[in-house]
Each structure stands twice: as C-alpha cells, then as structure tokens.
Amino acid sequence: MNIIEVSLNKATLKQIENLELMVHDINSKITPPVSDHDRFLKIEDVSNIINFGRKWIYEEIQKGNFPKPIKLGTSSRWKLSEIKSWMEKQ
C-alpha cells in the first residue's frame, strides 16, 4: 500500500472545512433524523421489551389486544411507538 502525503495551506484547509459544514447542513435538511419512536422492531425485540413470548404476542394480535405488525416483504415489524403506547395502556 502506497501512502501519498499532501501538504495543504491554511486557506485550502479552511475551504475544505467550510465544504464539509455545507454538506453536513444540506444532509441534515434532506435526511430527517429518525426518532426513537419511528424505529421498527423485530418480534424478538418486542418479546424482550414486554416480557411475553412470540406465541402470546400472536395470540393477542388475533384477539385484537396487541398492535398488528407492519409487513415488510415476508418480515413482520412493529413500531416502537405503538409498543410503548400499548404498554402505557396496560
């Protein structure tokens, strides 16, 4: 592996720093931060959070007593906000 050493003057370094700040600013405007409530959870995560097994979770979904998952292809995911809301109502 070859290492190339480059020497930059202060003005060029300042320009690079300003460009990095501009890119960061643009990215923050086009890519909104994902809040904790917007996270998707796997069944294992849900089970660990509520301390009930997957069988119980799916039985309660069938009874209408637990939030239904969102299907992503063949996978099921739950919104963290819906699980937290369910827990608060218990």
N, C-alpha and C positions, 0 to 999 in steps of 0.2 A: 504494500500500500504506500503510495506516494503522498507526502504532505506538502502542500503549497502554502507558503507563508505570504500574506499580503499585508502591506502597510497602508493604512488609511489616515488621511489627515483629519483634524478635528471637524472641519466643515462637512466632510463626507460622512463621518460618523454621526453628526447631528442630523443630516438629511435622512440617513437610514433609520435613526431613532424616530424621526417625525413620520416617516412612511409606515413604520411598524405601529405607531399610535393611530394613524389614519386607518390602517387595515383593521386593527382591533375595534375601532369606533364603528366602522362600516359593518363588520361581522356582528357586533352586538345589536345593531339595528335590524339586520335581516334574519338573524338566528335568535329568536327569543329564548331566554333561559327556561329550562324545564324545571318546574317546581316539583317539590317532593310529592305533592298531591296528584300530579299528572303521570307519575310512574306506573308502569304496568308490572303486575306481579304474577309469578308462576304459582301453580297450585301448592308447591312445597313452601313457598314464601307465605302464602295465605294461611296454610295449615300451621306454620310456626308462629305466626302473629296471633291467631285466635286460639291456638292450643286445641284444635279439633282435627281429626283425620280427614283424608280426602273423601272417604265413604260418607261420613257425616255431612260434609260440605255439599256433596252432590245430592244427597237425600233432602237436605234443607232447600236447595235450589228447586228441586222438583215440587216441594211443598209451598214454594213461594216465600220462604222465610229467610233467604240469603240472596245477596246480589248475584245476578247471572253474569257469567264471564263474557268477554268480548272474544269472538273467534277471529284469529289471525291465521288463515290457512287451516291447518289441522290442529293448531295450538289454541289453548284457552288462556286468556289473561284477564286479570281483574285490575281495576283502577284502585290505587291505594286510597284515594279519597272516598270511594264507595265502601271499602272495607272499614275505614276509620268511622265513617258515618254509621254503618251498621253496628259497630262496636259501641258507639255512644248511645245508641237506642236500646241496648241490651241492659 
